[in-house]
Amino acid sequence: MPYVGWSLEQRAAVKRWMLFASLFAVAGVILSVILIALGNSGGWVVLLMTVCIYGASYLFVGNIKKKQPR
């Protein structure tokens, strides 16, 4: 059975969720920078988690996007 790809509504939802995730990633980076500046070592953990989670979701969506028919 051929894979027909994402519908227009699904692509719009992915864009909306990636925007939502981007806003949380920016907030996470800002929080981690504040924590690092205050001398809290937990800021590095927050920064690492934020970058890893956002990076993984970005790569996942990008990989799925490449496999879509044009």
N, C-alpha and C positions, 0 to 999 in steps of 0.2 A: 504494500500500500504506500503510495507516494506521500511525502511530507509536504503539505500545502503552505506552511508558513503561518506567520501571525496575521491576524486581521487588523484592520485599521484601529479598532477599539483597543485591542491588546497592545499595539505599539504605543498608543496614547497613554495607556495605563502604565506601561514600563517607563515612559518618559516622566510621568507624574511621580512615580515611586522613586526613580533615580534622583529627581529634584528634591524630594523629601529626604532621601538618604544623604544627599549632598549637604543639605542644610544641617542635618544632625552631625555630619562629619566635620563641618566647619565649627560648629558649637563644641564638639569634642576636642578639636585641635586648640581652640581658644582656651577651653577649660584646662587642658593639659599644660599649655604654655603658662597660664597663671599659676598652676600648682608647681611647676618647675621653678618659676621665678620666686615663689615663696619658700622654696627649699624642700618641698615635699617630694620624696622619691616616687610616690604613687603617680605623679604626673607622667612619668615615662611609661608606666604601664598603661595608663589611659591613652596616651599618644600611640603606642604600639598597637593596642586593640582597635582603636579607631581607624588607623591606616590599614591594618590587615583586613578588617571586616569590609571597609569600603572598597579596598583594592580587589578583594575576592569577588564582591558583587559586581564591580565594574567589569572585571575580566569575564565573569560568567555571562553577563548580558552581552558583552562584545563577542564572545565565542558563539552564542546562540544567534546573534545578529548576522555573523558571517555566513552561517549555514542557511540563511533564508533565501528563497528564490527571489530574483529581482523582478 
